[in-house]
């Protein structure tokens, strides 16, 4: 379980299937959380060993470098790349991490994606991670599951990698940290070889952030979805 340092408790855990998924999708939100004084742990379930570019050692170094850019701590687990499934053992492993570091908020990829095999966000590991985290958080609440660790109830689970056919619940303005976002993504030098229809990976990711930014009147935004109702004070209608 390679670790880039830091011990709990943490305010936030972001679970991702592979090193680079969190940075490519929500680096700006994580950076803003760090700047607001929150402690954030980034947990990659796999080493990305089946990816087209890079190898596990390279990706572990890049993961550590990206966490340094964002100010987050990091941990890499040893789930098998391309074979993440929502099974009892995996749910217990998620619950154990949650109980160890006791976050208030958890981020994970959205648990369902119906799109085609060319859509990178539809990688089978992505929704499987969302399902695994969702159900692992349930187990973390149960007092008689792993009684050697105190039970823990995470306040909120927010999903990233929102599929194209769903509207986000929340969009975070990341315009003022976009340079740091680019630096965190570029830390994955091995993944900068990815391109689609003559667009580099960075151009593709910027396009997605610009699309979500437009929805909230910002230059760049990062999207999240909650399956739970969110408490809302009437005064917040007037917050701009």
C-alpha positions in Angstrom: 0.0 0.0 0.0 2.3 2.8 -1.2 1.6 6.0 0.7 2.8 9.6 0.1 2.6 10.5 3.8 0.2 11.8 6.3 -2.0 10.3 9.0 -5.7 10.7 9.8 -8.1 12.0 10.6 -9.0 13.6 7.3 -11.9 15.8 6.3 -12.2 14.4 2.8 -11.3 11.1 1.0 -11.4 11.0 -2.8 -11.5 7.5 -4.1 -10.4 6.9 -7.6 -9.9 3.7 -9.7 -6.5 4.6 -11.0 -3.7 7.1 -10.3 -4.6 10.3 -12.3 -8.5 9.9 -12.3 -9.0 12.4 -9.4 -6.6 14.9 -10.8 -8.0 14.8 -14.3 -11.5 15.4 -13.1 -11.6 17.3 -9.8 -8.1 18.6 -9.1 -9.3 22.1 -8.8 -11.9 21.2 -6.1 -9.3 19.3 -4.1 -6.9 22.3 -4.3 -9.6 24.7 -3.2 -10.4 22.4 -0.3 -6.8 22.3 0.8 -6.6 26.1 0.6 -9.7 26.4 2.8 -7.8 24.4 5.5 -9.3 20.9 4.9 -7.2 17.8 5.0 -7.7 15.6 1.9 -6.6 12.0 1.3 -6.5 10.7 -2.3 -6.9 6.9 -2.5 -6.3 5.2 -5.8 -7.7 1.7 -5.8 -5.3 0.3 -8.4 -1.7 0.9 -9.6 -2.9 1.4 -13.1 -0.8 -1.5 -14.2 -3.0 -2.4 -17.3 -3.0 1.1 -18.7 -1.6 1.7 -22.2 0.9 4.3 -21.0 3.3 4.0 -18.1 4.0 1.3 -15.6 3.1 0.9 -11.9 6.4 2.4 -10.7 6.1 5.4 -13.0 2.5 6.0 -12.1 3.2 5.8 -8.4 5.9 8.5 -8.8 3.5 10.6 -10.8 0.8 10.1 -8.2 3.1 11.3 -5.5 4.1 14.3 -7.6 0.5 15.3 -8.3 -0.4 15.1 -4.6 2.5 17.4 -3.8 1.1 19.9 -6.4 -2.4 19.8 -4.8 -1.3 19.6 -1.2 -3.2 16.3 -0.7 -1.9 13.1 0.8 -2.1 9.9 -1.2 -2.5 6.2 -0.8 -2.4 3.5 -3.5 -4.2 0.2 -2.8 -3.7 -3.1 -4.7 -7.1 -3.8 -6.3 -6.5 -5.4 -9.8 -6.6 -2.9 -12.7 -9.5 -3.5 -15.1 -11.0 -6.0 -12.6 -12.6 -3.8 -10.0 -15.9 -5.3 -8.9 -18.4 -4.6 -6.1 -17.8 -7.6 -3.9 -17.9 -8.2 -0.1 -14.1 -8.2 0.4 -13.7 -4.9 -1.5 -16.5 -3.3 0.4 -14.8 -4.2 3.7 -11.5 -2.7 2.4 -13.2 0.6 1.6 -14.9 0.5 5.0 -11.6 -0.1 6.8 -10.0 2.9 5.1 -13.0 5.1 6.0 -12.9 4.0 9.7 -9.1 4.5 9.9 -9.2 8.2 8.7 -12.8 9.1 9.5 -13.7 11.7 6.8 -16.8 13.9 6.8 -17.0 13.9 3.0 -16.2 11.3 0.4 -15.9 11.7 -3.4 -16.1 8.7 -5.8 -16.8 8.2 -9.6 -20.5 8.0 -10.4 -21.8 4.5 -10.0 -23.5 4.1 -13.5 -22.3 4.9 -17.0 -24.1 3.6 -20.1 -21.8 5.1 -22.7 -19.7 3.3 -25.3 -16.3 1.8 -25.2 -14.6 4.9 -26.7 -15.7 7.0 -23.8 -12.9 7.0 -21.3 -15.2 7.9 -18.4 -17.1 4.6 -19.2 -14.1 2.5 -18.2 -15.6 -0.4 -16.3 -13.4 0.3 -13.3 -15.0 3.8 -12.9 -18.6 3.0 -12.1 -17.5 -0.2 -10.2 -15.4 2.0 -7.9 -18.5 4.2 -7.3 -20.6 1.2 -6.4 -17.9 -0.2 -4.2 -17.4 3.0 -2.3 -21.2 3.6 -2.0 -21.7 0.2 -0.4 -18.4 0.3 1.6 -19.7 3.5 3.3 -22.8 1.6 4.4 -20.6 -1.1 6.0 -18.5 1.6 7.7 -21.6 2.6 9.7 -22.4 -0.9 11.1 -21.1 -1.4 14.6 -20.9 -5.1 14.3 -18.8 -5.1 11.1 -15.1 -5.0 11.9 -15.7 -4.2 15.6 -12.0 -3.8 16.1 -12.3 -0.3 14.5 -14.9 2.3 15.7 -17.8 2.6 13.3 -18.0 5.8 11.2 -20.8 7.5 9.4 -19.7 9.7 6.4 -21.9 12.8 6.2 -22.0 13.1 2.4 -21.0 11.1 -0.7 -20.5 13.2 -3.8 -19.9 11.6 -7.2 -17.6 13.0 -9.9 -17.3 11.7 -13.5 -20.9 12.7 -14.0 -22.1 10.9 -17.2 -23.1 13.1 -20.1 -26.8 12.1 -19.9 -27.1 13.4 -16.3 -27.1 17.0 -14.9 -24.7 17.8 -12.0 -26.1 18.7 -8.6 -23.1 21.0 -7.9 -20.5 22.7 -10.0 -17.4 24.1 -8.3 -15.7 27.2 -9.8 -12.0 26.3 -10.2 -11.1 29.2 -12.5 -8.7 30.8 -10.0 -6.7 27.6 -9.6 -6.6 26.4 -13.2 -2.8 26.8 -13.4 -2.4 24.4 -10.5 -4.9 22.0 -12.0 -2.8 21.9 -15.2 0.3 21.3 -13.1 -1.4 18.4 -11.2 -2.5 16.8 -14.5 0.9 17.3 -16.2 2.5 15.5 -13.2 1.3 12.4 -15.1 3.8 12.8 -17.8 3.2 9.2 -19.0 -0.5 10.0 -19.6 0.1 13.1 -21.7 0.4 10.8 -24.7 -3.4 10.3 -24.6 -5.3 12.1 -27.3 -8.6 11.9 -29.2 -9.6 13.4 -32.6 -6.5 15.5 -32.6 -7.1 16.9 -29.1 -4.6 16.3 -26.4 -5.7 15.0 -23.0 -5.2 18.4 -21.5 -7.3 20.1 -24.2 -10.1 17.5 -23.7 -10.1 18.0 -19.9 -10.1 21.8 -20.3 -13.1 21.6 -22.7 -15.1 19.6 -20.0 -14.2 22.1 -17.3 -15.1 25.0 -19.6 -18.5 23.4 -20.3 -19.3 23.1 -16.7 -18.0 26.5 -15.9 -20.4 28.1 -18.4 -23.3 26.5 -16.5 -22.4 28.6 -13.5 -21.1 31.7 -15.2 -17.4 30.9 -14.6 -14.5 30.1 -16.9 -13.8 26.6 -15.5 -15.9 24.3 -13.3 -15.9 20.8 -11.9 -19.2 18.9 -11.7 -20.6 16.6 -8.9 -23.8 14.7 -8.4 -25.4 13.7 -5.1 -28.0 10.9 -4.9 -29.1 12.3 -1.6 -31.2 15.4 -0.9 -29.0 18.3 0.2 -29.9 20.6 3.1 -30.3 24.2 1.9 -30.9 27.3 4.0 -33.2 29.9 2.3 -30.4 32.6 2.6 -28.3 30.5 0.3 -30.7 31.4 -2.6 -29.0 34.8 -2.4 -25.4 33.5 -2.4 -23.6 34.4 -5.7 
